[in-house]
Amino acid sequence: MKPLKTVATVDLQRYVGKWYEIARLPNSFEKGLDCTTAEYSIRDDGKVTVLNSGRKESDPEKRKSAKGKAWVPDPNEPGRLKVSFFWPFAGNYYIFHLEEKNYEYALVGDPSRKYFWILARNPFMDDALYNELMNIARQNEFPVDQVIRVNQECWR
């Protein structure tokens, strides 16, 4: 497996805000959730507060959320972040594709290819763009046949 190459530049001031999860590889911490979002904000210490939340499919009136922090360990590699929800454990958050003009969508994953997300500023994405992004994920050796498209109908 080739190393996961990340984007060369990321302006965290532009990256922060609300992102909707369009698709993901199944994982234990989001099992049974739909209408999932990630919200990022810059902290006073320069790190990023991360708030992930989703609606429980089994009880749509209830939401589950997790708060953590993210940081860029090496300023020379701004697309490679670390994220921690339970200190001292931290996972990789590699931005390997980012729409540059307005930061409208991003592909994020782990170099092991165990974790993968398509994030977007809008909860709905047309099929042409979705398929284009899935092709980029495939080219980066993610198991796209296992990816699930996230139900975001609650935002209509």
Secondary structure, 3 states (H helix, E strand, C coil): CCCCCCCCCCCHHHHCEEEEEEEECCCHHHCCEEEEEEEEEECCCCCEEEEEEEEECCEEEEEEEEEEEEECCCCCCCCEEEEEEECCEEEEEEEEEECCCCCCEEEEECCCCCCEEEEECCCCCCHHHHHHHHHHHHHCCCCHHHCEECCCHHHC
